[in-house]
């Protein structure tokens, strides 16, 4: 099942397909015409047109409005000329759609009304029913039609990171309650992550079946774990998300923050592409991950706030170090910071393309 639909030109002849885009090819380790670029959190954050469109609409409401999702997802593709769109969504959205009481408080993040602290709390969590995702399927179909040969990346939060929000009741620096629950309640922990893996897989399948060309599983807080704890208590559940895609033939990207010591394990969860934050050079990341997977990353988002000479130097360094990988998708090592000048993002995309363009395969701009 599932891959990208063939794009048909106005004359009725097949045109370039997202399945043959540089993003998808780099993810599979195939030759590309240039290193593909996209930016985590490119949909929103720094764009004035995003802030204008979102004015007066709560984040989680915007994520469930197909009109807003479509427009916000398209904005950075138009402005920056990036090689992929990333679905405008939120990490906790599958929980909210299922019926969990979560509010995103400005300046704080997701806040859970009734945190999970017991086996009974785990069992009381409502499942995500696929029929609740009609809004998502509508938005993805519209985006695929608008994007033409430019691929859309589907998005979901990984089981561990979602578990941290549910257990802590909101964002946390130490994740002490989460770890204590993981150690003290192994059966309940396993049941919780099983449920979250099923939910994430349902969320991703809906996107792929509606036309998404790749998916990213985002594990924001996995870096707080030791490699041994990740391998035993988290990796099987992240693998279950990717396994839940079945035979849907789309590249799988797996990203976490502070995960330099976990990179081989993150790949083992079922990724075609391992996302790397800014803490580890990409050539060293390629050595750790091995030649069977591509890499994504890894410019420090803070670099974009520096002077142009510094930006250019660091972009060149990342591009050069990325050549050590089987394939390289240029990105930041985390999300775009809100104070980033959008013009700098456009410049970075152009510079990466300039540094890496090959005459072997012509590029297909967004129509």
Number of C-alpha atoms within 10 A of each C-alpha: 11 18 19 23 17 16 20 14 11 8 7 8 9 11 15 17 18 29 23 18 22 27 31 25 21 28 27 20 20 14 15 24 19 24 26 27 25 25 27 17 20 26 23 20 17 19 20 12 14 18 13 9 14 16 9 9 11 13 17 18 11 19 22 20 14 20 15 19 23 22 19 27 25 22 18 27 21 13 13 21 20 23 29 28 30 25 28 23 22 18 19 23 21 25 20 17 19 17 13 21 13 23 17 16 12 9 6 9 13 20 19 21 13 14 20 23 17 14 14 10 15 20 14 11 16 15 18 23 13 14 9 12 18 13 15 22 22 17 24 27 19 18 26 23 13 15 21 22 27 30 27 28 26 26 24 26 28 31 27 26 22 25 20 24 23 27 24 21 20 21 18 13 7 11 17 14 15 23 18 12 18 19 13 11 14 13 12 19 22 17 14 24 24 18 18 28 26 19 26 28 24 21 25 27 24 20 28 27 18 22 25 31 32 28 25 24 25 22 22 20 22 24 17 17 18 12 20 11 14 18 17 10 19 25 21 18 24 30 18 20 28 24 15 18 23 12 10 17 15 22 22 23 27 26 28 24 19 21 25 21 15 21 23 19 19 28 25 19 21 22 26 22 28 31 33 28 26 19 15 15 18 28 17 15 24 26 12 15 23 16 14 15 24 27 34 28 27 28 27 21 20 17 17 25 15 12 10 14 9 13 20 16 11 17 25 17 14 23 22 14 18 26 15 19 24 21 28 35 29 27 27 27 25 24 16 24 16 12 12 18 15 19 12 17 22 16 16 23 22 15 16 20 20 12 14 15 17 15 10 10 12 11 17 17 13 16 9
